[in-house]
Amino acid sequence: MAGWGSTTSDLMLRLAHDARARRFVESRTIRHDVVRRYVAGESLSGALDATGELLVRGRRVSVTHLALDPLDRNEARERRKRLSKLVRRLDQAGYTSAGRVEISLRLGTLGAHLGRDGLSAATQRAASVVEAAAAVGAGVTLETEPTLDQGRVIEAAASLRALPGAQVALALPSGMPRTESDCVELAADGWRIRLYQGPVGAAGAYARRAEANRAYVRCLQTLMAAPPVPIVATQDTRLLAIAEELAARTERADCGVEYLLPYGMRPERQAVVADRGGRMQVYVPYGPDWYPYLMSRLAEQPGDVAALLRAAAAR
């Protein structure tokens, strides 16, 4: 079964870039049976509904908009408006109090790849989102991405963090060797870090998952030794157990560390952390470009591929 799971995971990742598979999965039947488990819908209303339900159950929420990177600056500006609207609607729903909700965003979705000054222009657009979030007490986590230099994203995050009232965190992958030194410097500077595993085998990344996992533990040790509350973003049971042990060893207890799981993943784990009064954050994605995200989730949960096949048979 372990080998089957690994093979299925690889298949899901390949299908993420297959146009024919995408057309099939985007059919109405497949959406109904599979997508709604992992994605809060294509519209903002779906994200608001999912957020409200999770908050009632004691979770914190990180909302992200799934969309293709913009093709031009007009489209990039439209993305900024959509994110600002997301902040406004979350506030109107009463969800932004007590730091329970944050926005998770990529500079790529704000036009970072559009020309030589794309990154700086995207950072300026992100600044308006950060300012809007700060005005209502919400935070923003800036995600690194494989197509942008991690150091430049960190620099952009630093400029956003300097805005009045800004609550800016960074999502860093343990799969990149430079993340260890980044964690040391950023934790010392009081940064809040969301640590995730990230891809392996890509340019500049570790070649094997075992290497990335060992790096994850070393990064966790650094983050646990610093005052900011780290965000442990992994579904790996061994890494979660190590995180729990480190938290106990550093006397952080339940509120001294935060765990993050994707929407629809490991609900039993979410309940355990939240029910004991711990900080449990759920990553809630919504938007039109959900297909690649869905494939990545299925790669982590090969057993759910059976649901995809059942939906195919019904269709």
N, C-alpha and C positions, 0 to 999 in steps of 0.2 A: 504493500500500500504506500510506503514512503516513496518508492520509486515512481509509482503512478502519480502521486501528488506533485512530485517535482516535474514530471513530464507535462502534466496538465498546466502547472503554473507557467512553464515556458511557452506552452501553446497559447495561453491567454495573452501573454505579453506580445507574442507575434501577431495575434489577431487584432490587437489594438491598432495596428497599422495596415490592416487589410480592408480595402474599400468594400468588397463584396460582403464580408462578415459584418461590417458596420451597417450596411443597408438592411441586412437580415435582422440584426439585433435591434435596430431602431424601429422595427415593425411594431404595430399596436399590441399584438399578443405578447411579444417578448417584453415590451415595456411594462405591461400590466403584471407579469409574473415575476420578473427579476429586478428591474431597475428600481422600483419603488423601495426595495429593501435597503439599497445603498445610497440612493440619491433622493433628496427631499423635493424633487420635481424640477420642472424647467422654469417655473415662474417664481417671483419673489413671494407670492402668497404661500406657496408650498414651504419655502424656507422659514417663513414666519410661523406657520402652523407647527412645523417640526421643532423649532426653537422653543415655542411656548410649552409644548408637551414635555420637552426635556427639562426645562427650568422647573416645572411643577414637580418633577421627579428628583429634584436636587442636583441635577447636572449643571455644569457650566457649558457654554457653547462657543465654538469658533466657527463662524459662518464664512464660506468662500463661494465665489461666483465662478462657475465653470464656463469658459468661453474661449474660442480660438484667439490667438494673438491678433491684434488689429492689423489691417492691411495698409492703413494710412492714418494720418494725424487726426482727421475728423472722427474716424472710428475710435481712436484712442481717447479723444475727448469725451465721446459718448460713453465709453467704459467708465471714465471718471464720474460722470453724472450718475450712472447706474449704481456705482458704489456709494456715492453720497446719498442717493435715494435709499439704499439699503440701510445706511446709518440712521437716516431720518425715520424710516418706517419702524425700525427696531426701537427707537426711542418713543415713538408715538404709541407703540404697543406696551410700553412700560417695562421693556426687557433690559435696559441698559443700566439699571441701578445696581449698586454694590459690586460693580466689576464682574458681573455674571456673564457678559457677552463681549466678544471681540470680533474684529474683522480680520480674516487671513487673506493676504493678497500677494500676488507676484508682480514685479515690475514689468515682466514680459507682457502681461495682459493690459498694461497701460502704455505700451508702445516702446519698450526699451530696445527693441530690435530695429526700430525705424531710423536708419541713418546713423551718422557718427555721433550726433548729439541725442540719440534716442534715449539713452539711459538717464541723462540729466533731465530731459523733458519728462520722462516717465516719473522721475523722482519729484518733480514739481507737481505733477498731477496727483501723485500719492500724498503730497503735502496737504492738499486741500481735503483729502479723505481723512488724514490723521487729525487735522484741525477740527473737522466736523465731528469725528469720534471723541476728541478731547472735550468738546463743548457739551457732550451728553454723558461723559464719564465712561466711555467705552475705550477699549484698547485696540491696538492693531499689531498683528504679527506679520513681519515681512519674511516671505519664503525665499530661500535661495533656489536656484534652478540650474540644471546642467548646462544650459546654453548661455549663461551669464557668469562672468568671473566672480567667484565668491567674495574676494576681497573688495571688489567694486560695489557689490551689493551691501556689504557691511558698511562701507563708507557712506552709501546712500542712506542706510538705516540710521547711522550716526547723525546725519543732517536732519532727518525726520525727528529723531529723539530730542533734538535741541529745540523743537518748536514748543511754545508755551503750553503747559498742561498735557503734553503728549505722553501717552503710555505705549511705548513701542518695544516689542520683543522681536527676537530673531529665531527662525527655524533653521537649524544646521544639521547636515547629514554626517553620521559617523563614517560613512563610506568614503569620504574624502580625507586623505591623510592630514591636510592642513587644519582640519577642524579641531584637532587636539590642541594645537597652539592657539587657535582662535578662542577656544573655550577658556583657556588660562587667562588670556588678556581680557576678554569680555566679562568673565565672571568677576575678575578683580575690579573692573570698572562699574560693577553693579548691574550688568545686563541680565535680563530675564531670557533664558534660552530654552527653546523647544528642541530637544534632541531626538532625531529620528534616524533610522538606519540608512536609508537612501539606497540608490542602485550600486551594484558592484560590476566591475568589468568595463565600465565606461572610461573615457579618456580622463586620466588623472586620478581615477578612483582605485580602491583596492581591487585586486583581481579575484579574491575569494571572500565569500560571506563570513567565514570564520575570522578572517583578519578584521573585517569591518565590525564584527561583534565584539572582538577583544578591544578594539578602539572605542566602541560604545561604552564599555565598562570603564575604561580609563577616563573618558570624558565625563561620565557620570560621577566618578570619584572627585574630579575637579569641581564639578557643579555643586555637588553635595557639601563640599567644604567651604563654599562661599555663601554669603547671606541671601542672595535672591532665591526665590522659590523656583527650582528647575521643573521643566515639563517633560515627563518621560513619555515619549511617543513611540511605542512599540507594542506589537502583539506577541512577540517572542516570549514564551513562558519562562524560559531560563533567565532572560534579561529582566523580566518583571520581578522574578524572585530575587535577583541580585539587587535590583533597585529597592525592593522592600528591606532587604538586609542592610543596605547602605543607609537607608533612611532611619532604621532603628539604631544603627551604630552611631550615627551623627545626631541622634535625639531630635530628629525632625518631626516625628510623629506623623499623623495623617495630614495635617494642614501645612507641613513643611515641605511637601512635595506634591506635585500635581501630575495626574496621569491623563493621557489623551488617547482616545480610540476613535476610529472613523465611525460615522453614522451606520448603524446596522451591524457592526462587528463586535463580537464578544459581549453581548448584552449582560451575560451573567457576571462578567468581570466588572462592568459598569455598575451593576447593582451592588456588588460586594463593597466597592470603594465608596460609593455614594451613601449607602445605608449605614456605614460605620462612621459617617461624618467627614470622610476624606474629600479631597479636591479631585473631582472627576470631570474632565472636559471632553466634549464630544465634537468631532470635526464634522460639520454639516455642510455638504456641498449641494448646490443647486445651479441650474442654468442649462442652456441648450447644448453645450459641448460635453455631455456626460459620458459618451461612449468610451474614450480612452480611460477615464477614471474608473468606469465600471469594470473594464478588463483588468486594471491593476488590482482592484478589490478581489475579483474572482481568482486572480493569480495567487492571492494570499489565502483564499478560502476555496481550494479546489473542490471540496465536497459540494458546493453550491452549483457547480457546473451541471449537476444532475437536473437541477431546476431549469436550467437553460435548455437542456435536451428535451425535457418533458414539454416545455413550451413549444419547442420546434415540432415535436410529434403532434401536438394539438393543432398547430397551424397547418 
